Amino acid sequence: MPNIYYCNGLANNDLGILRAVLSWEECKSLLKLFSVQYAGFQFPAMTQRDQGFAVLNLLKGELDDKWRVGFYSFDADLLQIEEWIQTCVVSRNLPPGRKLAD
């Protein structure tokens, strides 16, 4: 399943913090809204100056022809990604038959 990590160079660790685990359908919805840049097979390096960014990890076995295994950096800022995640989580927890606008 695709994973989203939040990264901040001030966190004193080399990896980001896992923020969300998505279904492939949720991931495709996210990628329609936000552009990403392929970063490769290694988690993107952070510096002390990084203000924060989000990273998407796509694993083998869950891709279509458009995407490669590896890490992608979002072009959007963390607040935009977080807003989308919050909306996604709310829609996951709605009672059967209810929609987000109800």
Disulfide bonds with the S-S distance in Angstrom:
none
